[in-house]
């Protein structure tokens, strides 16, 4: 294997990135089901440093998606292979999961007469406030802050924004990937577009289009890391003093950014920090420093057999874990607690944390049997779902 290539498994996957995705998806699930549900009235409020640190995994999913980009396909080929399947999953699964949860609660005897299923679906797909309204206005109440009990699409906005970000990314990346300076300049411009919109326009857009340039910028960050074979460096760097220097610097930088540039987590409403035109840049600095530190730590876990196996498996199943965690958790607890509109998961911290791990286990088990059923009658081993986050 060439020295400048990352370690790749037989299925063409990069081991450390699979492991990191397993770590990150666990953090995202715990954030959604536990940390954002306790001590608030359904709003994200001012998230703690631990919430910001764990939430950065969501941003790193975008970065990793950009890391896997390889030149050679046309724009339309890239759109057909990445955007079309992902957007189809976004629309179909948002509708399907919401309807399933609605019918499930009706069977359990919930009175849902005061809620509009169609309105919930529109809000889930088009956005929290799907009219062009000022999301900085005190009068603006985003839909997600008063969700129906059958609302299970907290996480789905991300897939829609990512689809539109790919359209920008695929249009630009081949023009700039050959020169890291052009890549950095493009990232800065894309971040500036979203930052300027949030600062000077701040109108809610369908599908959260105002966040698309920022997402495209994070895809570019992934392509930039690929140019320097960052995954290979981490996988093979524990005996290199540069790894430990990098881990130290990343950890210090993470602490400084969390203290100096604390960010909010409601990125769809532009709540990413009170730093004016620089808000996206400070948000990116905090998110990327946290994410890079996590990647350094993933290199250590890669050497620990038990954690290695667990997180590698979760990383390979990141899409079903991401799609279904809110649905599965709500279905598990709905017969025993009353789902309302103040909390998505109306449980105390300890119980919610237990349910987060139970939810992960249930999804992994169901996914395992899904793959076994799909592979039955075929000589090929079970294959992963066609699109990954």
N, C-alpha and C positions, 0 to 999 in steps of 0.2 A: 504494500500500500504506500503511495507517495506520502512524503512527510507533510505536505501542505494540504492534505485532504482530511476532513473529519472522519471519525470512526463511524462506519455505516453498517447496519445489520443486514442480514440476508434479504430482508424485505425492502431494503432501500431506505430505512429509517435511520436517523441520527440518534444514537443512544442517549446522550446527555440531554437532548432537547425533549425526547419522549419522557425521560424521568422528570425534567423540570416541569413539563406540562402537567404531569401527575401531581406534583407539589402545588402548582399554581391553581389547578382546578379545585383541589381541596380547600385552598385558601379562599377562592371565590365563593364556593358553596357555603363555607362557614360564615363568610361575610354576609351573604344574602340571607341565610336561614337563622343566623345567630346574632352577629354583631350589630347589624342594622335594625334588628327587631327589638333590642333591649335598651331601655332607657330613653326611648323616643316615642313620639305619637304617630309613627308612620313616616315621618320625614327623616332624611339622613342627618340633619342637624350639622354639628361641627364634629366630624369624625376624628377619633383618636389616632395617634401615630400608628398603632397596631392595625387599625382598619385601613389606613392609607398604605401601609406596608403590604398587607395581604391583597388589597384591591389592585395593586400594581400588576399582579399576575394577569389581570384582564388586558392591560395595555401590552404586556409582554407576549400575549397570544398573537397580537397584531404584528409585533416585531418578528416573532418566529415565522409567521406566515410569509413575511417579506424575505426572511433568511433563505427560505426554500425556493425562491425564484431562480429559474435558470433561463437564460436567453435561448432563442432558437425558434420559438413559436410566434406566429403572427398575432396581432392584436385580437382579431376575431377568434382565433383558436384559444387564446388565453381566456377570453370572455366565456366561450362555450364550456371550457373545462372547469372553470372556477366560479364565475359569477352566476351563470344560469343554474347549476345545481344548488348552490348556496342560497340563492334568492328563492328558489322553489321550496327548499326546506324551511326557510324563514316564513313564507306565506302559509304553506300547507300545515306545518306543525303548530304555528300560532293558532290557526283556526281549529285544528283537530284537538289540541290539548285544552283549549278554552271550552269547546263544546263538550268534550268528555268530562271535564270537571263540573260543568254546569249540570249535566245529566246525572252525574254521580251524587251531587249535593241534593238534587231533587229526589233521588231514590232514598237518600238518608232523611228526607223530610224537611229540608231547609225551605224557608219561605223566601223565594227569590223574586217575588212579584214587583218589588220596588227597584229592581235592577234591569237594565236593558242589555241583552246579550249582544245585539248588533253594535250598540254604542261602545261596549267593552272591546269588541273585536276591532272596530275602527281605531280606537285609542291605542290598542295593542300593536296594530300594524303601522298606522300613520304617525303616532306620537302622542305624548302625554296631553298636549294641548294642540290639537291638529288644525286649529285656525291660526292665521298669522297674527298672533297676539304678543304683546311685550312681556317676555318672561321675567323681566326685572320689576314689573309693576307689582305693588303690594296687593292689588286686587286679583292677580293671576293665581289660580289654584290649579296646579297640574293634576291631570286625571289620576295619576298613579298615587297621589297622596290620599285619595279616597277610593281605594280599589274595591271592586265587588268581591265577595267571598270566593268566587270562582276565577278570579284573576290569577293566572299562573305564568304570565309572560314578562316578569320583571327583567329577565335576561335577554329577551328576544331582539330588542332594539339593536343590540350590538351586531347581529348578523346582517340586518338591513343596512346599517351604516357601512359595514365592512364591504358589502357588495358594491356600493357606490364608490367607496374608496379605491377598490380594485380598478374601476374604470379609469380613474385618474392615474393610478400607479402604472398600469399596463401601457397607458399612452405616453408616459414620460420616462420610464425606467431605462429602456434601451438607449435613450439619448444621453443619459448621464452616468450610467453604471461604469463606464470605462474610466472615469476620472472622479476620485473621491471628493475633490473640491467642488465639482459640479453637484455631486450628490448632497453634500453638506449645504450648499447654497439653495438647492431645491427644497430640502427639508425645512430650512429657515423660512423660505417664502410660503410654503404650505402652512406652517405653524402661524405665520403672520396673518394669513388670510382669515383663518378661524378666529384668531385673537382679535383682529380688527372688527370682525362681524359681531363678536360678543360684546365688545366695548362700545361700538358706535351704532349698531343696528338692533341687536338683541330681540329679534322677532322669532317666535317659534316657527320652525319650518316642518313640512311633512317629511317623514322618515329621518328627521334630525339632519337634514342636508348640511346645515351650518357646521356640523362636526366632521364632515367628510374630508376636507383638506387636512385636518389634523390627523385623522386615521391614515390617510395616504402618506403623510409625513412619517408616521411610525412604521409603515410598511417599508419606506425608504431606509429608515434606520436599520431594519433587519437586513436589507440588501447591502448596506454599508458594513455591517458586522460580518457578513458572508465574505466580502472582499478581503477581510483580514483573517479569515478562517478562525473566528472566535471560538466556535464550538470545539474545534480540534485542539486549540490552545488549552481550553479548560479540561477536556478529557485527558490530556496527556501532560498536564502542567504541575501536578502535585509535587513532583521532585524538582521542579524549576523554581528558583527563588522569585522569579517574576510573578508566578501565580500568587504566592503569599504576599508579595508587595501589592499586587492588584487587589487581592481580597481586603487587605488593610485599608488601602486608599478608598475602595468602594464602600466599605463599612463606615469610614469616617465621613465620606461625602453623603452617604445615606442619612446619617445622624444629623449632619448640618442642614441638609435640605428639608428634613422633617421638622426641624426646629425653626429654620429661617423662612421656609416657603411652604407652610402647611397648606394642603389642598383639600377641597371638598371632593366628594365622590359622585355627585349628581351631574356628570359631565354633559348629559343631554340638554340640561337647562343652562349650560355655560357656567355652572357653579364649580369652578376649578381653582379658585383663588382670587383674592382681592388685589391684583397687581396690575390692573389696567391693561394696556396694550401688550404687556409682557406676560399675561396670565398663562397663556398656553406654553410659553417657554419655561416658566417656573414649574408648571404642572408636569411638563416633559422631564425637567431636571429631577424632580422628586420621584416620578414614576420610574424613570429609567435607572436612576441610582439604586432604588429599591430592587428593581428587577435584575440588574446586573449583579448586585450582591447575592440575590437568591440563586442566580446561575452559578456563581462561584461556590456557594454552599452545595448546590446540586452535584458538583464535581466530587465533593467529599462523600455524599450519599451514594454516589455511583460505585464506591468501593465497599459499601456495607451491604452484604448479601440480602438480608431481610428487607431493608428499606428499598434497596435496588429493585427487587422483584415487585414489591407493592406499587411503588410509584411508576415504574415502567409500565405495568399493566394499566394503571389508571391513565397514564399519558396516552396509551394506545386507544383508550375508550373515552377520550376527552369530549367528543361531540355528544354522545348520549348522556354523559354526566352533566354537561352544560345545558342541554335541551330540557332534560326531564326532572332536574332536582327539585324545582318548586312544585311541579305537579305531583311527583311521588310523595314528597314530604306532606303536602296538604291532604292527599288522599289517605295517608297513613294516620294522620291525627284527626281528621274530620269527624270520625265516629265518636271521638272521646272528648273533644273540646269544640267550642262554638267558634267557627271562623267568622270574623267580623270585618270591619273596614279600617280599624285602627292599626292592626298588625297583620302582616302576611302570615307570620307564624306566632300565634299568641301563647307562647310558652316562656317560662323563666329561663335564665341563661343556661343552667346545667341541663335541663330537659331538652332545650333547643339544641345544645351541642351534641347530646346523645343522639337526637333525631337526625342531625346532620350526618353523623357517621353511619347510622342505620340506613339513611337514604342512599348514601354512597354504596353501601353493601348490597342493597336491594337492586340498584341499577346495574351493578357489576354482575350480579347473579342472573338477572333477566337478560342482559346482553350476552352472557355466556351461552345461555340456552337458545337465544335467538341465532347465534352463530352456528350452534350445533344443528339446529333445525334447518337452517339455510344450506348447510354443508351436506346434509343427508342426501344420499343419492348422487353426490358429486365426488369425484376423485380428488378434487382440489381441497386444500385445507380451508377452514373458515377465513374469510377475508374481512378487512375492516370496512366500515361504512365509506361511501364514495367521497365524502367531503369531510375534512377535519377543520376544527376551529384554528 
